[in-house]
Amino acid sequence: MTVNNGLVLMLFILSVTCLAVGYGFGVKARRLPFTAEIGFSEK
């Protein structure tokens, strides 16, 4: 059985991109316990 490396690479990139987009939407919709802003100190 041969593995199509191009297909595996494309599916990996697609899945990582979908996870990153989903994480971004989750943070923006406040469904995840993270904030989208970076809290700098007043100094």
C-alpha positions in Angstrom: 0.0 0.0 0.0 1.5 3.3 -1.0 0.8 6.6 0.7 0.1 9.7 -1.3 2.3 12.2 0.4 0.7 15.2 -1.4 -2.8 14.2 -0.2 -1.6 13.6 3.4 0.1 17.0 3.5 -3.0 18.7 2.0 -5.3 17.1 4.6 -2.9 18.0 7.4 -2.8 21.7 6.3 -6.5 21.8 5.9 -7.2 20.3 9.3 -4.8 22.6 11.1 -6.3 25.6 9.3 -9.8 24.5 10.3 -8.7 24.1 13.9 -7.0 27.6 14.0 -10.1 29.2 12.5 -12.4 27.4 14.9 -10.2 28.5 17.8 -10.3 32.1 16.6 -14.1 32.1 16.4 -14.3 30.4 19.8 -12.2 33.1 21.4 -14.1 35.9 19.6 -17.5 34.5 20.6 -16.2 34.1 24.2 -16.9 30.4 24.2 -13.3 29.6 25.2 -11.7 30.9 28.5 -9.2 33.1 26.7 -9.3 36.7 25.7 -8.5 38.1 22.2 -6.7 41.1 23.6 -3.3 41.3 25.2 -3.4 42.9 28.6 -0.5 45.2 28.9 0.3 46.9 32.2 -0.1 50.6 32.7 3.6 51.2 32.9 
